[in-house]
Amino acid sequence: MPHCVLPDGATMSYAEAGAGAPIVLVHGWAANGAFFRDLSAQLAKSHRVYTLTLRGHPGSELGTSQLTIETLADDLIHFFEALDLKSAHALGWSMGAMALWAAAPRIDARLSGLIVEDMGPRLINDASWDNGISSGYGANDVATTVSEIEADWPSYVSRFAPRMFAASMREACPELEAWAAGEMAKADAHAMASYWRSMTNQDFRTALARIATPMLVINGGDSQVYDDGATAFIAHTAPNAKRVVIKGAGHVPHLEAPDDFLNHIEAFVRETRRPELRSGGATP
C-alpha cells in the first residue's frame, strides 16, 4: 500500500485505484480506509480513487503532531499538494468531513466538490444549538466519554458501534455491525480520546458560510448519531450546498444503502466537475 510522508515525518497510508478525475475518501473517527473498500471499487470504474487512513488510525503512524482536527486538515492539504491533485472531489464521512471543512479554504483551487456524509457542524449541544450529537450530548459529558475511551476501549466500541447503524440494518445484517466493531477495536484508545476532545471543541457553523465549494450533504434518515437538523443546517448555510436523505440508513449510509449512496455521488460529480473535464471521456 502506498504512503504519504507527512510534514512531521509520520507516514499516512492510502489506497489508489482506477483512472480519471480524482476522488478522495476520508473516513470517520476510529475507522480506517477499509470502511470504503466497496465504495472505492465502484467509483474506480470511472475515477481515480484515493482512500486514506488518517494518522493515528490503524495502518498509519501517530507522528509527533497533536492529534487534532487541525492536524488532520494540515495532513489533507499536504496530501493534495504532494500528489498535485486538481479538480478533485473529496468525501468526508463523520470526522472526515470536519477535517475537510478545516482544510477547504487552503485547497479550494484543487476542489470541484465536497461530499459530507452524516456529520454536523458542532457535536456539543447547548442553549444555542440543539442539533449536536443525539440524546443531548453536552460539554459536561466530554470528560466522561474520554475516561471511558481510555479505560476500556473495546467496551466503549461495543456500545458505540450499534449506534452507527439504523435499527433495521442491524437486524437485517448483524454481521456488518460486528465487522465495523472489530475494525474500530483496532484503533489506539489514547489517539481516539485526543481526536474526540478535538472534535468536541470544533464549531463550523460560521465557517460553513465561507466554504463556496459545491457541497453535497448526505445523511441517513434513521441516523442515531445526528438528527435531521444537523445536516439541514449545513445545506442551508454553505452557499453552494444541497442535501439528500437516504431513508432507512443510519450513520453509515455508504455501507447501509450502497447503491443509493453511489448514485447520489455520481450524479453530484457529473453536475460539478470542472469544464475542462467535461470532454474527453475522463469521467462519466
Residue, then its C-alpha position, 0 to 999 in steps of 0.5 A: m500500500p502506498h504512503c504519504v510522508l507527512p510534514d512531521g515525518a509520520t507516514m499516512s497510508y492510502a489506497e489508489a485505484g482506477a483512472g480519471a478525475p480524482i476522488v478522495l475518501v476520508h473516513g470517520w473517527a476510529a475507522n480506517g480506509a477499509f470502511f470504503r473498500d466497496l465504495s472505492a471499487q465502484l467509483a474506480k470504474s470511472h475515477r481515480v480513487y484515493t482512500l486514506t487512513l488518517r494518522g493515528h488510525p490503524g495502518s498509519e503512524l501517530g507522528t509527533s503532531q497533536l492529534t487534532i482536527e487541525t492536524l488532520a486538515d494540515d495532513l489533507i492539504h499536504f496530501f493534495e499538494a504532494l500528489d498535485l491533485k486538481s479538480a478533485h472531489a473529496l468525501g468526508w464521512s463523520m470526522g472526515a468531513m470536519a477535517l475537510w471543512a478545516a482544510a477547504p479554504r487552503i485547497d479550494a483551487r484543487l476542489s470541484g466538490l465536497i461530499v459530507e456524509d452524516m456529520g454536523p457542524r458542532l457535536i456539543n449541544d447547548a442553549s444555542w444549538d440543539n442539533g449536536i450529537s443525539s440524546g443531548y450530548g453536552a460539554n459536561d459529558v466530554a470528560t466522561t466519554v474520554s475516561e471511558i475511551e481510555a479505560d476500556w476501549p473495546s467496551y466503549v466500541s461495543r456500545f458505540a458501534p450499534r449506534m452507527f447503524a439504523a435499527s433495521m440494518r442491524e437486524a437485517c445484517p448483524e454481521l456488518e455491525a460486528w465487522a465495523a466493531g472489530e475494525m474500530a477495536k483496532a484503533d489506539a484508545h489514547a489517539m481516539a480520546s485526543y481526536w474526540r476532545s478535538m472534535t468536541n471543541q470544533d464549531f463550523r457553523t460560521a465557517l460553513a458560510r465561507i466554504a463556496t465549494p459545491m457541497l453535497v450533504i448526505n445523511g441517513g434518515d434513521s441516523q442515531v448519531y445526528d438528527d435531521g437538523a444537523t445536516a439541514f443546517i449545513a445545506h442551508t448555510a454553505p452557499n453552494a450546498k444541497r442535501v439528500v436523505i437516504k431513508g432507512a440508513g443510519h450513520v453509515p449510509h455508504l455501507e447501509a444503502p450502497d447503491d443509493f449512496l453511489n448514485h447520489i455521488e455520481a450524479f453530484v460529480r457529473e453536475t460539478r466537475r470542472p469544464e475542462l473535464r467535461s470532454g474527453g471521456a475522463t469521467p462519466 
